[in-house]
Amino acid sequence: MEALFIFIAKSSGLLLLFFCAYYFLLRKETFFNSNRWFLLAGLITSVVLPFLVYTKVVWINAATISNINYSELSPLNTENNSFEVNWNLVFIAVYIVGFIGFLIKFGIDFYSLNSILKGKKIQQQADFKFIDVKENIAPFSYFDYIVYNSSMYTESELESILEHEKVHSDQNHTVDVLISRVFCMLFWFNPIMWFYKKAIVQNLEFIADKEAAQKISDKKAYQYTLLKITTHESCLAITNHFYQSLIKKRIVMLNKNQSKKSNSWKYYVVVPALAAFVLLFQIEVIAKEKRETTTAVSKKEIKSVDVYKIKKTTTDQDLKVIAEKLKLNHNVDFTIAELKRNSQNELIAIKLHAKIGTEQEQEYEVLGDKGIKDCGIIIVTDENGSKKISLVTDDNKVGDAKTTDKANKIEIVKVQNSKTNTDVNINSNTSTKADCNVNTLTSTVVSTNVNGKTNTNTNITVTNNNGQQTIKINSDPLYIVDGVVIGRLSSDENKSLDDLNIKSMNVFKGPEAIARYGDEGINGVIIIETKK
């Protein structure tokens, strides 16, 4: 119900805006055809614009519960037998009664019109259907029908009347009248709408008077005809009829000099007003709470990072030395099996297994007929002395158990570019600080390995003066914005980050992300700092 009242208030405000612009600025101008479309545009805008709402997402910190003095809260009265009036139902009932009343009046007008047209002799001329009646009614037109009583007028007067009604019929003025009538039924409670309808009908008469007077040689005779018709009865409200009560205004506008084209600026007065309306009332701000992760995320300082790299040219003795160093320096049980070499003595198959204690264990296996890609093991030691092991390949993908390089890959790309002066730090192997284009969180790679396991990666593409570089991190990275942990975002929530005014961005992945942020960084960490 509240939404209905808000819509009525907005629609009435827009109607008032267009009506005031017409009444105070355009009513006395001779831009009659332009005024017609201006008034119709006001009706359409008053109905459509309140439904066009722009949604803006604003991230806020988690709300804290303030101290509440429960003694000040009033007790719930469970035994309230007093009768309460539901005003919402009262307003709806009154509106429906009024609407039905005007709808009945609208139906009666159509019935009366049909009674006049039914059974009458129709004389077809070009696109017009002329009906000469005997009733004492004012001449009127309804679409291509033109109704008049020829016995009441002289030949010259009848000529003026028919030229006038032809303009109404030829320009489909009946449509304007019906539209304004429908709006009056829907908004019968709004007095502005009735004044608006009157302005529409009056402007249509100005148009018909101007066009008809140009086709008639005796302009004065046309004006006398207007005065003569005032003595006759009025006609149906849903038709364009020759007689109007505002004859004086019609004669004044008929004799008025053509307005200067420079006065057309008055039509654009409503544009800033409409823009203000949208900015004030049509922007819906949705506050989303920054989600804190349930597991505490603590930054850990890295004490050392040791890399032991294995290439296709690594000898058996080199592998033995790597295993001894890992055991001696880090107490890592490192075994190498299933070694195969080709005729050039290059490694083409290898199986690596690394283990610290009983909790951390990594295994990597590659088979093929060509030299293996560079791989190896990284040992990250933090300030507390705890160690993290990770087996990596040359593309920096952390190896999972039984992972092979025979994965089938399906790439789904959705690119959104934002050009900005942004510092982007890609850790742990690359660091870039420059004015650059950042395509952030836009490429997703779904990898299916031989065991049927599906892994999803997210690409961040950085383009600077030195070229383009793509950094891959696992799906669902951890987001930290201005020091506040946002958590892992859905695809819809992810789009809201595009509105951030980014100053710098740090991307941590692999063992460094795990070393800094623990298990929460297993899928990578993106740290964003916005411009204040």
C-alpha positions as CSV (number, residue, x, y, z in Angstrom):
1,M,0.0,0.0,0.0
2,E,2.9,2.3,0.8
3,A,4.3,1.7,-2.7
4,L,1.0,2.7,-4.2
5,F,0.9,6.0,-2.3
6,I,4.5,6.7,-3.3
7,F,3.7,6.0,-7.0
8,I,0.7,8.4,-6.8
9,A,2.8,11.1,-5.2
10,K,5.5,10.8,-7.8
11,S,3.1,10.6,-10.7
12,S,1.2,13.7,-9.4
13,G,4.4,15.6,-9.0
14,L,5.4,14.9,-12.6
15,L,2.0,15.9,-13.9
16,L,2.2,19.1,-12.0
17,L,5.7,19.8,-13.4
18,F,4.5,19.4,-17.0
19,F,1.3,21.3,-16.4
20,C,3.1,24.3,-14.8
21,A,5.7,24.3,-17.7
22,Y,2.8,24.4,-20.2
23,Y,0.6,26.9,-18.3
24,F,3.3,29.5,-17.4
25,L,5.7,29.1,-20.4
26,L,4.0,27.5,-23.4
27,R,0.3,28.3,-23.2
28,K,0.5,31.6,-25.0
29,E,2.9,30.4,-27.6
30,T,1.7,29.4,-31.1
31,F,3.7,26.2,-31.2
32,F,0.4,24.3,-31.0
33,N,1.6,21.0,-32.6
34,S,4.7,20.9,-30.4
35,N,2.5,21.7,-27.3
36,R,0.3,18.7,-28.3
37,W,3.3,16.3,-28.1
38,F,4.6,18.0,-25.0
39,L,1.4,17.4,-23.1
40,L,1.2,13.8,-24.2
41,A,4.8,13.2,-23.2
42,G,3.9,14.5,-19.8
43,L,1.2,11.9,-19.4
44,I,3.5,9.1,-20.4
45,T,6.3,10.3,-18.3
46,S,4.1,10.6,-15.2
47,V,3.3,6.9,-15.4
48,V,6.6,5.4,-16.7
49,L,9.3,7.3,-14.9
50,P,8.2,6.3,-11.3
51,F,8.9,2.7,-12.3
52,L,12.4,3.3,-13.6
53,V,14.6,2.9,-10.5
54,Y,18.4,2.8,-10.5
55,T,19.9,0.5,-7.9
56,K,23.1,1.5,-6.2
57,V,25.0,-0.9,-3.9
58,V,26.9,0.6,-1.0
59,W,29.1,-1.6,1.2
60,I,28.9,-0.8,4.9
61,N,30.6,-2.2,8.0
62,A,28.8,-4.8,10.1
63,A,26.4,-3.1,12.5
64,T,27.2,-3.4,16.1
65,I,24.5,-4.0,18.7
66,S,24.2,-0.9,21.0
67,N,23.2,-1.1,24.6
68,I,19.4,-1.2,24.9
69,N,17.6,-0.1,28.0
70,Y,14.9,-2.8,28.0
71,S,13.1,-1.1,30.9
72,E,12.1,1.8,28.6
73,L,10.4,-0.6,26.1
74,S,6.6,-0.5,26.5
75,P,5.1,-4.0,27.2
76,L,3.1,-5.7,24.5
77,N,-0.6,-5.2,24.9
78,T,-2.1,-8.6,24.1
79,E,-5.6,-7.7,25.1
80,N,-6.6,-4.9,22.9
81,N,-10.3,-5.1,22.1
82,S,-10.7,-1.6,20.8
83,F,-12.0,-1.3,17.2
84,E,-9.3,0.0,14.7
85,V,-10.2,1.4,11.3
86,N,-8.1,-0.1,8.5
87,W,-7.6,3.2,6.5
88,N,-5.8,1.3,3.7
89,L,-9.0,-0.6,2.9
90,V,-11.0,2.6,3.2
91,F,-8.9,4.5,0.7
92,I,-9.0,1.5,-1.7
93,A,-12.7,1.2,-1.4
94,V,-13.2,5.0,-2.1
95,Y,-10.9,4.8,-5.1
96,I,-12.7,1.8,-6.6
97,V,-16.1,3.5,-6.1
98,G,-14.9,6.6,-7.8
99,F,-13.3,4.7,-10.7
100,I,-16.4,2.6,-11.3
101,G,-18.5,5.8,-11.3
102,F,-16.4,7.5,-14.0
103,L,-16.1,4.2,-15.9
104,I,-19.9,4.1,-16.0
105,K,-20.0,7.7,-17.3
106,F,-17.5,6.7,-20.0
107,G,-19.7,3.9,-21.1
108,I,-22.8,6.1,-21.2
109,D,-21.0,8.5,-23.5
110,F,-20.1,5.7,-25.8
111,Y,-23.7,4.5,-25.8
112,S,-25.0,8.0,-26.6
113,L,-22.4,8.3,-29.4
114,N,-23.5,5.0,-30.9
115,S,-27.1,6.1,-30.7
116,I,-26.4,9.2,-32.8
117,L,-24.3,7.3,-35.4
118,K,-26.5,4.2,-35.7
119,G,-28.9,4.1,-38.6
120,K,-27.8,7.4,-40.1
121,K,-26.9,7.9,-43.7
122,I,-23.2,8.2,-44.3
123,Q,-21.7,10.2,-47.1
124,Q,-18.2,9.1,-47.9
125,Q,-15.8,11.8,-49.2
126,A,-12.1,10.9,-49.4
127,D,-11.1,9.7,-45.9
128,F,-14.0,11.3,-44.1
129,K,-17.5,10.0,-43.3
130,F,-20.1,12.8,-43.2
131,I,-23.3,12.4,-41.3
132,D,-26.0,15.1,-41.5
133,V,-28.3,14.8,-38.5
134,K,-31.5,16.6,-37.5
135,E,-30.7,16.9,-33.7
136,N,-29.9,20.3,-32.3
137,I,-26.3,19.4,-31.4
138,A,-23.0,21.1,-32.0
139,P,-20.9,19.7,-34.9
140,F,-18.3,17.2,-33.8
141,S,-15.8,14.6,-35.1
142,Y,-15.0,11.1,-33.9
143,F,-12.1,9.5,-35.7
144,D,-13.1,9.7,-39.4
145,Y,-16.8,10.5,-38.6
146,I,-17.9,14.2,-38.9
147,V,-21.4,14.9,-37.6
148,Y,-23.3,18.2,-38.2
149,N,-26.8,19.6,-38.8
150,S,-26.7,21.4,-42.1
151,S,-30.1,23.1,-41.6
152,M,-28.7,25.3,-38.8
153,Y,-25.9,27.0,-40.8
154,T,-25.4,28.9,-44.0
155,E,-23.2,27.5,-46.7
156,S,-20.2,29.6,-45.7
157,E,-20.6,28.8,-42.0
158,L,-20.9,25.1,-42.9
159,E,-17.7,25.3,-44.9
160,S,-15.8,26.7,-41.9
161,I,-17.2,24.0,-39.6
162,L,-16.3,21.2,-41.9
163,E,-12.7,22.5,-42.5
164,H,-12.3,22.7,-38.7
165,E,-13.6,19.1,-38.1
166,K,-11.5,17.7,-41.0
167,V,-8.4,18.9,-39.2
168,H,-9.5,17.0,-36.0
169,S,-10.2,13.9,-38.0
170,D,-7.1,14.0,-40.2
171,Q,-4.7,14.5,-37.2
172,N,-6.4,11.8,-35.0
173,H,-7.2,14.2,-32.2
174,T,-9.8,11.7,-31.0
175,V,-6.9,9.6,-29.7
176,D,-5.6,12.5,-27.5
177,V,-9.1,13.0,-26.1
178,L,-9.6,9.3,-25.3
179,I,-6.1,9.1,-23.7
180,S,-6.8,12.1,-21.5
181,R,-10.2,10.7,-20.6
182,V,-8.7,7.4,-19.5
183,F,-6.1,9.2,-17.3
184,C,-9.0,11.1,-15.8
185,M,-10.7,7.9,-14.9
186,L,-7.5,6.4,-13.4
187,F,-6.5,9.5,-11.5
188,W,-10.0,10.9,-10.8
189,F,-9.0,12.0,-7.3
190,N,-6.2,14.2,-8.7
191,P,-7.5,17.7,-9.6
192,I,-4.3,18.4,-11.6
193,M,-5.3,15.7,-14.0
194,W,-8.6,17.4,-14.8
195,F,-6.8,20.7,-15.5
196,Y,-4.4,18.8,-17.6
197,K,-7.2,17.2,-19.7
198,K,-8.7,20.7,-20.3
199,A,-5.3,22.0,-21.5
200,I,-5.0,19.1,-24.0
201,V,-8.5,19.6,-25.4
202,Q,-8.0,23.4,-25.6
203,N,-4.7,23.0,-27.5
204,L,-6.4,20.7,-30.0
205,E,-8.9,23.4,-30.8
206,F,-6.1,25.9,-31.3
207,I,-4.5,23.4,-33.9
208,A,-7.8,23.0,-35.7
209,D,-8.6,26.7,-35.7
210,K,-5.2,27.6,-37.2
211,E,-5.3,24.9,-39.9
212,A,-8.9,25.7,-40.9
213,A,-8.4,29.5,-41.0
214,Q,-5.5,29.0,-43.5
215,K,-7.8,27.2,-45.9
216,I,-10.7,29.7,-45.6
217,S,-10.4,33.0,-47.5
218,D,-12.6,35.0,-45.0
219,K,-11.0,34.8,-41.6
220,K,-13.5,37.1,-40.0
221,A,-16.4,34.9,-41.2
222,Y,-14.8,32.0,-39.5
223,Q,-14.6,33.9,-36.2
224,Y,-18.3,34.9,-36.5
225,T,-19.1,31.2,-37.0
226,L,-17.3,30.4,-33.7
227,L,-19.5,33.0,-31.9
228,K,-22.7,31.6,-33.5
229,I,-22.0,28.0,-32.4
230,T,-21.9,29.1,-28.7
231,T,-25.7,29.3,-28.7
232,H,-26.0,25.6,-29.4
233,E,-25.9,22.7,-27.0
234,S,-22.7,21.0,-26.2
235,C,-21.8,17.5,-27.4
236,L,-20.3,14.3,-26.1
237,A,-17.1,14.5,-24.0
238,I,-15.3,11.8,-25.9
239,T,-15.6,13.6,-29.2
240,N,-13.9,16.6,-30.8
241,H,-16.7,19.2,-31.0
242,F,-16.7,22.5,-32.6
243,Y,-18.1,24.4,-29.7
244,Q,-15.9,25.1,-26.7
245,S,-16.6,27.4,-23.8
246,L,-13.3,29.2,-24.3
247,I,-14.3,30.9,-27.5
248,K,-12.6,34.1,-26.5
249,K,-9.2,32.4,-26.0
250,R,-9.6,30.7,-29.4
251,I,-10.2,33.9,-31.2
252,V,-7.3,35.6,-29.4
253,M,-4.9,32.7,-30.4
254,L,-6.3,32.8,-33.9
255,N,-5.2,36.4,-34.4
256,K,-1.9,36.1,-32.5
257,N,1.3,36.5,-34.4
258,Q,3.5,33.5,-34.9
259,S,5.9,32.9,-31.9
260,K,9.6,33.3,-32.5
261,K,11.5,30.0,-32.9
262,S,14.0,31.2,-30.3
263,N,11.2,30.7,-27.7
264,S,11.4,27.0,-28.2
265,W,14.0,26.9,-25.4
266,K,11.0,26.7,-23.0
267,Y,10.4,23.1,-23.9
268,Y,13.8,22.2,-22.4
269,V,13.0,23.7,-19.0
270,V,11.6,20.4,-17.8
271,V,14.8,18.5,-18.6
272,P,16.8,19.6,-15.5
273,A,13.7,19.2,-13.4
274,L,13.3,15.6,-14.6
275,A,17.0,15.0,-13.9
276,A,16.6,16.3,-10.4
277,F,13.6,14.1,-10.0
278,V,15.6,11.0,-11.0
279,L,18.5,11.9,-8.7
280,L,16.3,12.6,-5.7
281,F,13.7,9.9,-6.0
282,Q,14.7,7.2,-8.5
283,I,18.0,6.1,-7.1
284,E,17.6,3.3,-4.7
285,V,20.6,2.8,-2.4
286,I,21.0,-0.8,-1.2
287,A,23.3,-1.2,1.8
288,K,25.1,-4.5,1.9
289,E,27.0,-5.5,4.9
290,K,30.6,-6.4,4.6
291,R,30.8,-10.0,5.7
292,E,33.3,-11.0,8.2
293,T,34.6,-14.6,7.9
294,T,33.9,-16.9,10.7
295,T,37.5,-18.0,10.8
296,A,39.9,-15.4,12.1
297,V,42.2,-14.2,9.3
298,S,45.5,-13.0,10.5
299,K,48.4,-11.6,8.5
300,K,51.6,-13.5,8.9
301,E,55.0,-12.2,8.1
302,I,57.0,-14.4,5.9
303,K,60.4,-15.2,7.2
304,S,61.8,-17.1,4.2
305,V,60.7,-18.7,0.9
306,D,62.9,-21.5,-0.4
307,V,62.4,-22.8,-4.0
308,Y,63.7,-26.1,-5.3
309,K,63.3,-26.2,-9.0
310,I,63.3,-29.3,-11.3
311,K,63.8,-28.9,-15.0
312,K,63.9,-31.4,-17.8
313,T,67.7,-31.2,-17.8
314,T,68.0,-31.8,-14.0
315,T,70.3,-34.9,-13.4
316,D,69.8,-37.7,-11.0
317,Q,72.5,-36.3,-8.8
318,D,70.8,-32.9,-8.7
319,L,67.5,-34.7,-7.6
320,K,69.4,-36.5,-4.9
321,V,70.9,-33.2,-3.6
322,I,67.4,-31.5,-3.6
323,A,66.0,-34.4,-1.5
324,E,68.9,-34.2,1.0
325,K,68.5,-30.4,1.4
326,L,64.8,-30.6,2.0
327,K,65.3,-33.2,4.7
328,L,68.1,-31.4,6.3
329,N,66.8,-27.8,6.2
330,H,63.1,-28.3,6.5
331,N,62.6,-31.9,7.6
332,V,60.6,-32.7,4.4
333,D,60.4,-36.3,3.3
334,F,60.9,-35.9,-0.5
335,T,60.8,-38.9,-2.8
336,I,61.2,-39.2,-6.5
337,A,59.9,-42.1,-8.5
338,E,59.0,-43.4,-12.0
339,L,61.8,-41.4,-13.7
340,K,62.0,-41.7,-17.5
341,R,64.3,-40.0,-19.9
342,N,64.4,-39.7,-23.7
343,S,67.4,-40.1,-26.0
344,Q,68.5,-36.5,-25.2
345,N,68.6,-37.5,-21.5
346,E,65.7,-35.2,-20.8
347,L,63.2,-36.0,-18.2
348,I,59.8,-37.0,-19.8
349,A,58.2,-38.6,-16.7
350,I,58.5,-38.0,-13.0
351,K,56.5,-38.5,-9.9
352,L,57.2,-36.3,-6.9
353,H,56.0,-36.7,-3.3
354,A,56.6,-34.3,-0.4
355,K,55.5,-34.6,3.2
356,I,55.9,-32.7,6.5
357,G,54.6,-34.6,9.5
358,T,51.2,-36.1,9.0
359,E,49.1,-33.1,7.9
360,Q,50.9,-31.7,4.9
361,E,51.4,-33.9,1.9
362,Q,51.7,-33.0,-1.8
363,E,52.1,-35.2,-4.8
364,Y,52.7,-34.3,-8.5
365,E,53.0,-36.7,-11.4
366,V,53.6,-36.0,-15.1
367,L,53.8,-38.4,-18.0
368,G,54.6,-37.7,-21.7
369,D,56.9,-38.2,-24.6
370,K,58.6,-34.8,-24.5
371,G,60.6,-33.0,-21.9
372,I,58.7,-32.1,-18.8
373,K,57.8,-28.5,-17.9
374,D,59.6,-26.8,-15.1
375,C,58.3,-27.8,-11.7
376,G,59.4,-28.0,-8.1
377,I,58.7,-27.4,-4.5
378,I,58.3,-24.2,-2.5
379,I,58.8,-24.1,1.3
380,V,57.4,-21.0,3.0
381,T,58.5,-20.4,6.6
382,D,56.7,-17.7,8.6
383,E,57.9,-15.8,11.6
384,N,56.6,-18.4,14.0
385,G,58.7,-21.1,12.4
386,S,55.7,-23.0,10.8
387,K,56.2,-24.3,7.3
388,K,54.0,-24.6,4.2
389,I,54.8,-26.8,1.3
390,S,53.5,-26.5,-2.2
391,L,54.3,-28.3,-5.4
392,V,54.2,-26.0,-8.4
393,T,54.5,-26.1,-12.2
394,D,55.8,-23.5,-14.5
395,D,52.4,-21.7,-14.8
396,N,52.3,-21.3,-11.0
397,K,49.3,-23.6,-10.5
398,V,49.4,-25.3,-7.1
399,G,49.4,-29.0,-7.6
400,D,46.6,-31.1,-6.1
401,A,46.9,-34.8,-5.4
402,K,47.3,-36.9,-8.5
403,T,47.1,-33.8,-10.8
404,T,48.4,-34.3,-14.3
405,D,49.0,-31.9,-17.2
406,K,46.5,-33.7,-19.4
407,A,43.5,-31.7,-18.1
408,N,40.7,-30.8,-20.4
409,K,40.1,-27.1,-20.2
410,I,36.9,-25.1,-21.0
411,E,37.4,-21.4,-20.9
412,I,34.5,-19.0,-20.2
413,V,35.5,-15.3,-20.7
414,K,33.5,-12.2,-19.7
415,V,35.7,-9.1,-20.0
416,Q,34.9,-5.8,-18.3
417,N,37.5,-3.1,-18.7
418,S,38.1,-0.2,-16.4
419,K,40.8,2.3,-17.3
420,T,42.2,3.9,-14.2
421,N,45.5,5.0,-12.6
422,T,45.8,2.0,-10.3
423,D,48.7,0.4,-8.5
424,V,48.5,-3.3,-9.0
425,N,50.8,-5.6,-7.1
426,I,50.8,-9.3,-8.2
427,N,52.5,-11.4,-5.6
428,S,54.5,-13.6,-5.2
429,N,56.3,-13.8,-8.5
430,T,55.4,-10.5,-10.2
431,S,55.1,-6.9,-9.0
432,T,53.7,-4.2,-11.2
433,K,53.1,-0.5,-10.3
434,A,52.0,1.7,-13.2
435,D,49.2,3.5,-14.9
436,C,47.4,0.6,-16.4
437,N,44.2,-1.0,-17.6
438,V,42.9,-3.5,-15.2
439,N,40.6,-6.3,-16.3
440,T,39.7,-7.6,-12.9
441,L,38.0,-10.9,-12.1
442,T,36.8,-11.3,-15.6
443,S,38.0,-14.7,-16.9
444,T,37.1,-18.1,-15.4
445,V,38.9,-21.3,-16.4
446,V,37.2,-24.5,-15.5
447,S,39.7,-27.4,-15.5
448,T,38.7,-31.1,-15.4
449,N,41.5,-33.5,-14.6
450,V,41.7,-37.2,-15.5
451,N,40.1,-38.2,-12.2
452,G,36.9,-36.2,-13.0
453,K,37.6,-33.4,-10.5
454,T,36.6,-29.9,-11.5
455,N,38.7,-26.9,-10.5
456,T,37.9,-23.3,-11.3
457,N,40.4,-20.6,-11.8
458,T,40.0,-16.8,-12.0
459,N,42.2,-14.6,-14.2
460,I,43.2,-11.0,-13.5
461,T,44.6,-9.4,-16.7
462,V,46.8,-6.4,-16.3
463,T,47.8,-4.3,-19.3
464,N,50.5,-1.7,-18.9
465,N,53.2,-0.1,-21.1
466,N,55.2,-3.3,-21.1
467,G,52.4,-5.4,-22.5
468,Q,49.7,-7.7,-21.1
469,Q,50.0,-10.1,-18.3
470,T,47.4,-12.6,-16.9
471,I,47.6,-13.8,-13.3
472,K,45.7,-17.0,-12.5
473,I,44.2,-17.6,-9.0
474,N,41.8,-20.3,-7.8
475,S,38.1,-19.7,-7.7
476,D,36.4,-17.9,-4.9
477,P,39.4,-15.8,-3.7
478,L,39.2,-13.9,-0.4
479,Y,38.4,-10.2,-0.8
480,I,39.8,-7.6,1.5
481,V,38.7,-4.0,0.8
482,D,40.3,-1.1,2.8
483,G,41.4,-3.6,5.5
484,V,37.9,-5.1,6.0
485,V,37.4,-8.7,5.1
486,I,34.5,-9.0,2.6
487,G,34.8,-12.7,2.2
488,R,34.0,-14.7,-1.0
489,L,31.5,-13.1,-3.3
490,S,28.9,-14.4,-5.6
491,S,29.0,-13.4,-9.3
492,D,26.3,-10.7,-8.7
493,E,28.1,-9.3,-5.7
494,N,31.3,-9.4,-7.6
495,K,29.9,-6.9,-10.1
496,S,29.4,-4.4,-7.3
497,L,33.2,-4.1,-7.0
498,D,33.3,-2.5,-10.4
499,D,31.9,0.7,-8.8
500,L,34.8,1.0,-6.4
501,N,37.2,3.8,-7.0
502,I,40.3,1.6,-6.8
503,K,43.7,3.1,-5.8
504,S,45.7,-0.1,-5.5
505,M,45.2,-3.8,-5.7
506,N,47.4,-6.6,-4.4
507,V,46.9,-10.2,-5.5
508,F,48.4,-13.0,-3.4
509,K,48.2,-16.6,-4.6
510,G,49.7,-20.0,-3.9
511,P,51.9,-20.6,-0.9
512,E,52.4,-16.9,-0.2
513,A,48.6,-16.4,0.2
514,I,48.4,-19.4,2.5
515,A,51.5,-18.2,4.5
516,R,49.9,-14.8,5.0
517,Y,46.3,-15.7,5.6
518,G,46.3,-19.3,6.6
519,D,43.7,-21.7,5.1
520,E,41.5,-18.7,4.2
521,G,44.0,-17.8,1.5
522,I,44.0,-21.2,-0.1
523,N,42.1,-19.9,-3.1
524,G,44.1,-16.7,-3.4
525,V,43.6,-13.3,-1.8
526,I,42.8,-10.0,-3.4
527,I,43.5,-6.9,-1.4
528,I,41.9,-3.7,-2.7
529,E,42.5,-0.2,-1.4
530,T,40.1,2.5,-2.6
531,K,40.7,6.2,-3.1
532,K,39.5,8.2,-0.1
